[in-house]
Amino acid sequence: MDTIEFEDFARVELRVGTVIEVEAFPEARQPAWRLRIDFGPEIGERNSSAQITDLYDRQSLLGRQVVAVINFPPKQIGPFRSECLVTGFHRADGAVVLCAPDGAVPNGSRLA
């Protein structure tokens, strides 16, 4: 495993946001949701494509807080522009379990 300096880690903007919109993404090669996430007044709302359909349906995502990287460049995924990367962990079966705070925090809060 490569080691990094703390400054490298500090450059990654891991922020909390609340999912405010969930749409199907039939054009995606892998099953995915199109998410709209509110990161608070300083950052605003961002779009993300997330391959999390195995464990999360529309209702379970709406209003849920997630952790995302917000300082990657936008990525065009078919007709959709993804503006942040929602984080999670792969289970043995390949399903993704979302990273999320253990309790409610203000949108835009940075991982410390």
N, C-alpha and C positions, 0 to 999 in steps of 0.2 A: 504494500500500500504506500502510495506517495504521501509525504507529509506536506503541509502548507503552512504558511505563516499566518498569524492572526489577521494581519492586514488583508490577506486574500479572502478569508472568511468574511471580514467586515465589509467587503465590497458587495457581497450578495445581499440584496434587499428582500428579506423574507418578511412579509407583512400579512396581517390578518384582515380578511374581508368577509362580508356576508353575501351569500348567494341570493340574488334578488330576481333572477330570471333563469329558467331552464327550458331549453328547446331541443327537440330531436335534431340529430345531425346525420340524415340518411346518406349524404354524399361522402362521409368519412369512410376510409378503407376498413378500419376497425370500428366496432360499435362505440359511439361516443355521444356525449351531451355537449351542447353549446351553452356555456354559462355566462351570465352577466353578474359581475361581482362588485360590490360597493366597498371601496377601501377608505371611505371617509372623505371629508371636504378637502384635505390637503392633496390627496392623490386622485380621487374621483372614482369613476366606474371603469372597469376593464372587462374585455371579453376573454374567454378561455375555452379551448376545446379540451375535454377531459374524458379519457377512456376509463370510465368508472361505472359503466352500466351494469356490471355483474352484481354489485352490492347496493347500488343507490338508484332509486327511482326518482322521478320528478318531485314528488311530495316530500321525500326524505331530504332532498337537497335544498329546497326553498327555505330560506331563513337560517340555514346552517352556516356557521363560521368555518372558514378553511384557511390554510396557510399557503401562500403562493410567492413565487419569485416574481418580482415586478420590474426588475431591471435587465431582463433579457430583451434583445430586439424583437419586435413583432414578427410573427411567422405566419405566412399565408398557407392555409390548409384548405385546398380546394377553393370554394367560394368564400371562405371564412377567414378573417384575420384574427389570430390569437395574440393577445397582448400581455399575457402573463402565464406562468406555469404553475398549476395547482399541484401540490406535493402529496405524496402518499407512498405506501410501502406495498410491495408485491407479496402476496401469500404464496404458499407452495403450489396452489392451483392456478396461479396467474392473476387472480382478482386483485384489485388495488384497494387498500384501506387508506382512507384519507388521513392526512395530518391535520389536527385541529387543536385549539387550546382546550384545556381541561375545564375551563370556566369562561364565561363571557368577558371579553375585553373590548375596548373601543376599536372600531374599524380603523385600519391604518397602523395599528400597533406593530412595532418592529420586534422580531425575535431578538432576545437579549442573550 
